[in-house]
């Protein structure tokens, strides 16, 4: 078996179906298996899989165990020489899986490879290949310095906006939406850190690969559409993703760079979020005469950055409630 494709699903039935169809229609030249861990979906995902994709191995969980634990469970059932962690809200545009397998076969120093991820409008999702988070990079993102000084590496955020992502290159880390590694790498470093429920686990995973002397590569020639946020958008709290991402990055920084850098991260998230809110307030008079959609967007943004301020002050935390993490009977 060349490749094991591991997918963790939570209530993304339609997108998962589209993802699997694209895998079967686009993938050529390799032997692969698909392992799906369903995290207590109530949208009929499991029933759809059993009916329409009987060749897939489906592992049902009665609770939402999160991305890391779900993928680690899938790893235990994987038989391939290579293992791909793929989001269910993806759609292949090229023979991407074969392309990534071929790259790893021909480039032994590399421990993992990912490919170009596209938004729905086919623009590049810059998070598909990025640098590790640091306090200053987070501040550059929140304060717009990475967009004001667009070509400067000094004021870069993790998204590296100075680079257009059109060319293949070695990178710090890849998006967990699509990352392929070798089985022997998993045997060497283990799977994902299960203390990360969602977000940040891909950064920590890539960090351990690089710490073990292996490089990570971004393959721009292969393309996958990523309908980002399909699972997190189901959470009622609209600021959940923003807070959860910072919480995960804070944990990563604290674990790997120390407590002082983690405290610095909170402080710069606070300052950056204040800058964002002042920016929203500054253009509010203009938004009042604009469309209803733009008004709603400004209100959403204000709430999001206010929640980030509370998080930075340790007054707000991202968490799933039980009713959203257990299977509905």
QUIBEL-V697368 format. One record per backbone hydrogen bond with DSSP energy under -0.5 kcal/mol. CO is the residue of the C=O (numbers start at 1). NH is the residue of the N-H. E is the energy in kcal/mol with one decimal. If there is no record, write none. Layout:
co	nh	e
CO	NH	E
CO	NH	E
//
This chain:
co	nh	e
1	81	-1.6
2	82	-1.8
3	5	-0.5
3	33	-2.0
4	6	-0.7
4	84	-3.0
5	7	-0.5
5	35	-3.2
6	86	-2.5
7	9	-0.6
7	37	-2.7
8	88	-0.6
9	39	-3.3
12	16	-3.2
13	17	-2.3
14	18	-2.0
15	19	-2.6
16	20	-2.6
17	21	-2.2
18	22	-1.9
19	23	-2.0
20	24	-2.3
21	25	-2.1
22	26	-2.2
23	27	-2.1
26	28	-0.5
30	32	-0.5
31	2	-1.1
31	3	-2.0
33	5	-3.0
34	57	-2.6
35	7	-2.7
35	37	-0.5
36	38	-0.6
36	59	-3.2
37	9	-2.8
37	39	-0.6
38	40	-1.6
38	61	-2.2
44	48	-2.2
45	49	-2.4
46	50	-2.5
47	51	-1.7
48	52	-3.1
49	53	-2.2
53	56	-1.6
56	58	-0.6
57	36	-3.3
57	59	-0.5
58	60	-0.6
59	38	-2.8
61	40	-0.9
62	327	-1.7
63	65	-1.2
65	69	-0.6
66	70	-1.5
67	71	-2.4
68	72	-2.4
69	73	-2.0
70	74	-1.9
71	75	-2.3
72	76	-1.1
74	77	-1.4
74	78	-0.6
75	78	-1.2
81	183	-2.6
82	4	-2.4
83	181	-2.7
84	6	-3.6
84	86	-0.7
85	179	-1.9
87	90	-0.5
89	227	-3.0
91	225	-3.0
94	96	-2.3
95	99	-2.0
96	100	-2.3
97	101	-2.1
98	102	-2.7
99	103	-1.8
100	104	-2.2
101	105	-2.2
102	106	-1.6
103	107	-0.8
107	110	-1.5
109	215	-2.1
111	182	-0.9
112	217	-2.1
113	180	-3.0
114	219	-3.0
116	224	-2.3
117	125	-3.0
118	226	-3.3
119	122	-2.2
123	119	-3.4
124	126	-0.9
125	128	-2.3
126	129	-1.1
128	175	-1.1
130	172	-0.6
130	173	-2.2
134	138	-2.1
135	139	-2.0
136	140	-2.6
137	141	-1.7
138	142	-2.4
139	143	-2.5
140	145	-0.8
140	146	-1.7
141	144	-1.0
144	147	-1.1
144	148	-2.5
145	149	-2.5
147	150	-0.6
148	150	-0.7
149	152	-1.8
153	156	-1.0
157	160	-1.6
158	131	-2.2
160	163	-2.0
169	218	-2.6
173	130	-2.3
175	178	-1.8
177	87	-2.4
179	85	-2.7
180	113	-2.4
181	83	-2.7
182	186	-1.7
183	187	-2.1
184	188	-1.3
185	189	-2.9
186	190	-2.1
192	194	-0.7
193	196	-1.7
195	197	-0.7
196	68	-0.6
197	67	-2.2
197	68	-0.6
200	204	-2.4
201	205	-2.1
202	206	-2.4
203	207	-2.3
204	208	-1.9
205	209	-1.7
206	210	-2.3
207	211	-2.2
208	212	-1.0
209	212	-0.5
209	214	-1.7
210	213	-1.7
215	111	-2.9
215	112	-1.0
216	171	-2.1
217	114	-2.0
217	219	-0.6
218	169	-1.4
218	220	-0.9
219	116	-1.1
219	222	-0.9
222	116	-1.9
223	93	-2.3
223	94	-1.1
224	118	-2.5
225	91	-2.1
225	227	-0.5
226	228	-2.1
227	230	-0.7
229	233	-2.0
231	234	-1.7
232	235	-1.5
236	238	-0.8
237	240	-1.8
239	243	-2.1
240	244	-3.1
241	245	-2.6
242	246	-1.6
243	247	-2.5
244	248	-2.4
245	249	-2.5
246	250	-2.7
247	251	-1.9
248	252	-2.4
249	253	-2.8
250	254	-2.6
251	255	-2.5
252	256	-1.9
253	257	-3.2
253	258	-0.9
254	258	-0.8
258	262	-1.6
259	263	-2.6
260	264	-2.2
261	265	-2.0
262	266	-1.9
263	267	-2.3
264	268	-2.4
265	269	-2.1
266	270	-2.2
267	271	-2.4
268	272	-2.5
269	273	-2.4
270	274	-2.0
271	275	-2.1
272	276	-2.0
273	277	-2.3
274	278	-2.5
275	279	-2.0
276	280	-2.2
277	281	-2.7
278	282	-1.9
279	283	-1.3
280	284	-0.6
281	284	-0.5
283	287	-2.1
284	288	-1.9
285	289	-0.5
286	289	-1.0
287	290	-1.4
291	295	-1.6
292	296	-2.4
293	297	-2.4
294	298	-2.1
295	299	-2.1
296	300	-2.5
297	301	-2.6
298	302	-2.4
299	303	-2.3
300	304	-2.5
301	305	-2.4
302	306	-1.9
303	307	-2.4
304	308	-1.7
305	309	-1.8
306	310	-2.1
307	311	-2.4
308	312	-2.8
309	313	-1.5
310	315	-3.5
310	316	-0.6
311	314	-2.2
321	324	-2.1
321	325	-0.5
322	325	-1.4
322	326	-1.1
325	64	-3.8
327	329	-0.5
//
